[in-house]
Structures are given as C-alpha cells and as structure tokens.
Amino acid sequence: MDKKKVAGRLLRLRGTRSQEEVAAALGIRQSTLAMYERGARMPKDEIKLALARYYGCSVEALFFNENDTKRGEMR
C-alpha cells in the first residue's frame, strides 16, 4: 500500500468537495482527512471502509490497487 498513491486517489475522488464536507460525512476531523490526502497517515480499517462507501468504490481498489486508477475504473 503506497501512501502517496492512496493520497492521490483520495484527492482525485474528493474533486470539488471540501475537506470539511467529506470529513463531516465520515465523522472524522478535517485535519485527519488532510493527513490522509497528504500521505502522512493511513486510515484505520473502519475509516477505509467508510471512505470506500462514500466514494462508491471498493476498499481494495482505493487502498491496495497497484495501478493508479481513475474514478470510473475503481469499482
């Protein structure tokens, strides 16, 4: 699991939504989401699941896929 690739996927999936909006939907702090998006931290398993559900993709595609995929290919 490459933190920088995951960070890039999270940023791309968030799109024009604010960090505050996404963090509130997930029940985490904005600063925590920012750390995930910078590649400074990896989320715990329950947050990985929540992120995948929120963005409509699988946990595997979001966190473990070695290919740097686009949103439509993550399902």
C-alpha positions as CSV (number, residue, x, y, z in Angstrom):
1,M,0.0,0.0,0.0
2,D,1.7,3.2,-1.3
3,K,0.7,6.2,0.9
4,K,1.3,8.7,-1.9
5,K,-0.8,6.7,-4.5
6,V,-3.6,6.4,-1.9
7,A,-3.3,10.2,-1.2
8,G,-3.6,11.0,-4.9
9,R,-6.7,8.8,-5.2
10,L,-8.4,10.4,-2.2
11,L,-7.7,13.9,-3.6
12,R,-9.0,12.9,-7.0
13,L,-12.1,11.4,-5.7
14,R,-12.9,14.3,-3.4
15,G,-13.0,16.5,-6.5
16,T,-14.6,19.9,-5.8
17,R,-16.0,18.8,-2.4
18,S,-14.3,20.5,0.6
19,Q,-12.3,18.5,3.1
20,E,-14.8,19.8,5.8
21,E,-17.7,18.3,3.9
22,V,-16.1,14.9,3.4
23,A,-14.7,14.7,6.9
24,A,-18.2,15.6,8.4
25,A,-19.8,12.8,6.3
26,L,-17.2,10.3,7.6
27,G,-17.3,11.5,11.2
28,I,-13.6,12.5,11.3
29,R,-11.8,15.8,11.7
30,Q,-10.8,17.8,8.7
31,S,-7.2,17.7,9.8
32,T,-7.3,13.9,9.8
33,L,-8.6,13.8,6.3
34,A,-5.9,16.3,5.2
35,M,-3.2,13.9,6.6
36,Y,-4.7,11.0,4.6
37,E,-4.7,13.2,1.5
38,R,-1.0,14.2,2.0
39,G,0.1,10.6,2.6
40,A,1.2,11.4,6.1
41,R,-1.2,8.8,7.7
42,M,-3.2,5.8,6.6
43,P,-6.7,5.4,7.9
44,K,-7.8,2.7,10.3
45,D,-9.8,-0.1,8.7
46,E,-13.2,1.3,9.7
47,I,-12.3,4.6,8.0
48,K,-11.0,2.8,4.9
49,L,-14.4,1.2,4.6
50,A,-16.2,4.5,5.2
51,L,-14.1,6.2,2.5
52,A,-14.8,3.5,0.0
53,R,-18.5,3.6,0.7
54,Y,-18.6,7.4,0.5
55,Y,-16.7,7.4,-2.8
56,G,-18.6,4.4,-4.2
57,C,-15.6,2.1,-4.8
58,S,-14.1,-0.9,-3.1
59,V,-11.6,-0.8,-0.3
60,E,-9.3,-2.9,-2.4
61,A,-9.3,-0.5,-5.4
62,L,-8.9,2.5,-3.2
63,F,-6.1,1.3,-0.9
64,F,-4.5,-1.8,-2.4
65,N,-4.6,-1.5,-6.2
66,E,-1.1,-1.1,-7.6
67,N,-2.4,0.7,-10.7
68,D,-3.2,4.4,-10.3
69,T,-6.8,4.2,-11.5
70,K,-9.4,6.8,-12.3
71,R,-12.8,7.0,-10.5
72,G,-14.7,5.1,-13.1
73,E,-12.3,2.2,-13.0
74,M,-12.3,1.8,-9.2
75,R,-15.5,-0.2,-9.0
